[in-house]
Amino acid sequence: MMEVSEFYIVRCADDRCEIVPSDRLADLPNPHPTGDRWGPYGELAEAIAKRVGLIRAGKCKPQ
């Protein structure tokens, strides 16, 4: 199993934000029309903290 070195936060069409490993970035089935994406983040914990901030700022809906 490969170790993922980077994570991205990607906004989906329903305004939720998903944390996606860099190797799955091209496989997203339902991206947001604006293509909003944040990252890369070196650690999953860092991406989670950023996603919480985006939810609090109203840029993403909680899951």
ABEGO torsion letter per residue (X at the ends): XBBBABBBBBBBAAGBBBBBBAAAAAABABBBAAGBBBOBBABAAAAAAAAAAAAAAGABBBX
